[in-house]
Amino acid sequence: MMASLSARSGAADCYDGTVMSLTPNDFDPLAVIVDWLDACRAGDLDAVLEFYDERATLECDCEGVMLTGRASLSAYWAGKLRNELPTAYTLDDLTVTTNGIWVDYRNNKGRPVRAHFHFNETGKLLRTRCGPNDQRLSA
């Protein structure tokens, strides 16, 4: 697993060689993302929403929307979790940053997406920014 956590050449906000330190009471951000992808693949809206903080924001460059709060996230994810593609929500790469995780995955249409996830202190998703993987996003 650690071998896939590599810096991307030319990306300024990528992994800088430091590793998030975890104590026994801390959350594992990599496990959170893997579980989030599993919930997305299963099409389980309630499970997906449980990963988000009540104050969570999501900025989607694919659709040009900025969402805040559970009701907005629920409306956004409800349609996206209905998929028939076996490649939907499959993981391509994870990159740990000093302030979160870059995740490259396939969306509900099988297209490559890059998302940057920021967590709160309890491991809930606090801020997410995503867009097509063919463009550069800043954290």
C-alpha positions as CSV (number, residue, x, y, z in Angstrom):
1,M,0.0,0.0,0.0
2,M,2.7,2.5,0.8
3,A,4.3,2.0,-2.6
4,S,1.2,3.6,-4.2
5,L,1.6,6.6,-2.0
6,S,4.0,8.5,-4.2
7,A,4.5,12.1,-5.2
8,R,3.2,13.1,-8.6
9,S,5.8,14.9,-10.6
10,G,5.1,18.6,-11.0
11,A,2.2,18.7,-8.5
12,A,3.0,21.3,-5.9
13,D,0.7,20.1,-3.1
14,C,1.6,16.4,-3.2
15,Y,3.2,14.2,-0.7
16,D,6.4,15.9,0.7
17,G,8.0,12.9,2.4
18,T,6.3,13.4,5.7
19,V,3.8,10.9,7.0
20,M,0.7,11.7,9.1
21,S,1.4,10.4,12.5
22,L,-1.3,8.4,14.2
23,T,-1.8,7.6,17.8
24,P,-4.1,4.7,18.9
25,N,-7.0,7.1,19.3
26,D,-6.5,8.8,15.9
27,F,-8.3,7.8,12.7
28,D,-6.6,6.3,9.7
29,P,-7.3,8.7,6.7
30,L,-6.4,6.0,4.2
31,A,-8.9,3.6,5.6
32,V,-11.6,6.3,5.7
33,I,-11.1,6.9,2.0
34,V,-11.1,3.2,1.1
35,D,-14.4,2.8,3.1
36,W,-15.9,5.9,1.5
37,L,-15.2,4.4,-2.0
38,D,-16.7,1.1,-0.8
39,A,-19.9,3.0,0.3
40,C,-20.0,4.8,-3.0
41,R,-19.6,1.6,-5.0
42,A,-22.4,0.0,-3.0
43,G,-24.6,3.0,-3.7
44,D,-25.3,3.5,0.0
45,L,-26.3,7.1,0.4
46,D,-26.7,7.0,4.2
47,A,-23.2,5.4,4.6
48,V,-21.6,8.0,2.2
49,L,-23.2,10.8,4.2
50,E,-21.9,9.4,7.5
51,F,-18.4,10.1,6.3
52,Y,-19.1,13.9,6.2
53,D,-19.0,16.4,9.0
54,E,-22.3,18.3,9.5
55,R,-20.5,21.5,8.3
56,A,-18.9,19.8,5.3
57,T,-18.3,21.6,2.1
58,L,-17.8,20.0,-1.3
59,E,-16.6,21.9,-4.3
60,C,-17.1,20.1,-7.6
61,D,-15.2,21.5,-10.5
62,C,-16.9,18.9,-12.8
63,E,-20.3,20.6,-12.3
64,G,-19.2,24.0,-11.1
65,V,-21.0,23.7,-7.7
66,M,-20.1,24.5,-4.1
67,L,-22.2,22.7,-1.5
68,T,-22.4,23.0,2.2
69,G,-24.2,20.8,4.7
70,R,-25.8,17.4,4.8
71,A,-29.0,18.3,2.8
72,S,-26.9,19.7,-0.1
73,L,-24.5,16.7,0.0
74,S,-27.5,14.3,0.0
75,A,-29.0,15.8,-3.1
76,Y,-25.6,15.8,-4.8
77,W,-24.7,12.2,-4.0
78,A,-28.2,10.7,-4.5
79,G,-27.9,10.8,-8.3
80,K,-24.2,10.0,-8.4
81,L,-24.6,6.7,-6.5
82,R,-26.9,5.2,-9.0
83,N,-24.5,3.5,-11.4
84,E,-24.2,0.4,-13.4
85,L,-20.5,0.5,-14.3
86,P,-18.1,-2.0,-12.7
87,T,-15.4,0.7,-12.8
88,A,-17.4,3.3,-10.9
89,Y,-15.7,4.4,-7.7
90,T,-12.6,2.3,-8.2
91,L,-9.3,3.7,-6.7
92,D,-6.5,4.7,-9.0
93,D,-4.1,6.3,-6.5
94,L,-3.8,7.9,-3.1
95,T,-1.3,10.6,-2.1
96,V,-1.0,11.8,1.4
97,T,-0.4,15.5,1.8
98,T,0.4,17.5,4.9
99,N,-3.3,18.7,5.1
100,G,-5.3,15.7,3.7
101,I,-5.3,13.2,0.9
102,W,-5.4,13.4,-2.9
103,V,-7.4,10.6,-4.3
104,D,-7.6,9.6,-7.9
105,Y,-10.6,7.5,-8.6
106,R,-13.3,6.7,-11.2
107,N,-16.6,8.5,-10.9
108,N,-20.1,7.1,-11.5
109,K,-19.5,7.4,-15.2
110,G,-16.1,5.7,-15.1
111,R,-14.2,8.9,-15.7
112,P,-11.0,9.8,-13.9
113,V,-11.5,12.2,-11.0
114,R,-9.0,13.8,-8.6
115,A,-10.3,14.9,-5.2
116,H,-8.6,16.4,-2.2
117,F,-10.1,15.5,1.1
118,H,-9.6,17.5,4.3
119,F,-10.6,15.8,7.6
120,N,-11.8,17.2,10.9
121,E,-10.1,16.1,14.1
122,T,-12.4,13.0,14.4
123,G,-11.9,11.7,10.9
124,K,-15.0,13.1,9.2
125,L,-14.7,14.8,5.8
126,L,-14.7,18.5,6.4
127,R,-13.8,19.9,2.9
128,T,-13.6,18.1,-0.4
129,R,-12.6,19.6,-3.8
130,C,-12.9,17.4,-6.9
131,G,-12.6,17.7,-10.6
132,P,-11.6,15.9,-13.7
133,N,-8.2,14.3,-13.4
134,D,-7.0,16.0,-16.5
135,Q,-6.9,19.4,-14.7
136,R,-4.7,20.5,-11.9
137,L,-6.5,21.3,-8.6
138,S,-5.1,23.2,-5.7
139,A,-5.8,22.1,-2.2
